[in-house]
Amino acid sequence: IQDWLILGPYLGAGSAPGEASIKADWLRNADGSIVQETVTPVAGDTVATDFIQDPPLGTETAASTGIVSNATLNPGGVPTWFAWSDPDDTIDHDEALGVGQDNMMVYHVTYVNLPAEVVDAQVALASADSVEVLVDGDSIGFHNGGRGYGGKFNIQNRFAAGTLAAGGHMIMVKVFDGGGGSGFRLRLEDSTGAYLDNYEVCLDPAGTTC
C-alpha cells in the first residue's frame, strides 16, 4: 500500500521501547475525544495532543513528549495529518517527513475498500524499527526491536487480521525509530500468503478519495 495519511514525528520514542510503550496512545488529546483506536483522520486534521510535560504535570494522557515542527510539518507545533503517496513499496520517513529525526514515532493511516469478504486475512510488513498494526481500531500485532526493513518486497512479519467483511476498513501503522533510516512497507494477503490487489485504497473514511 503506497497511499497513507501521516501524523508525526512524535518525540520520546526509541528503537525498542517495549510492549507497553508501543501499544500506548501517543496522539491522545486531554479530554479523550481523540484517541488512536477511534480516530478517523483526513488530510489537514489536527490533534491537540496532551504531551508529557504539558502542564499541569502528572495529568498527561499521551505517551509523547512533543512533536517536530517546521513551516510545512505540524506548523505552529500542532500535530497535523498530511497525505503521502509513495512511488515505491516502502514508506521512507526521510522522504515522507523531510527531516532526519531520531528517537521518534510516527502514525500512518489508510482506508481500504474490499469488494468481497476476505477470510483469514493477514497483514504482511517490514519496518525500521519497532511497529504496531491496528485494523479497525484493534491491535493485531507488534514487533519490539531495532532492525532495518530490508530490500524491496522484503517481509518480516505477518499478523492475522481475521475475516474482513466486504466494504471499508481502516489500517493504522505505528512506527518507532531509534536512529538511522526508518519507515515500513505493508501489504494485504489472504490466508495462503497470496498478495491481495483487488481493492481500493482511500485517504478518506467516507471512501470519497480513492
Buried (B, 14 or more C-beta within 10 A) or exposed (E): BBBBBBBBBBBBBBBBBEEEBBBBBBBBBBEEEBBBEEBBBBBEBBBBBBBBEBEEEEEBBBBBBBBBBEEEBBEEEEBBBBBBEBEEBBBBBEEBBEEEBBBBBBBBBBBBBBEEEBEEBBBBBBBBBBBBBBBBEEBBBBBBEBBBBBEEEEBBBEBEBBEBEEEBBBBBBBBBBBBEBBBBBBBBBEEEEEEBEEBEBBBBBEBEBE
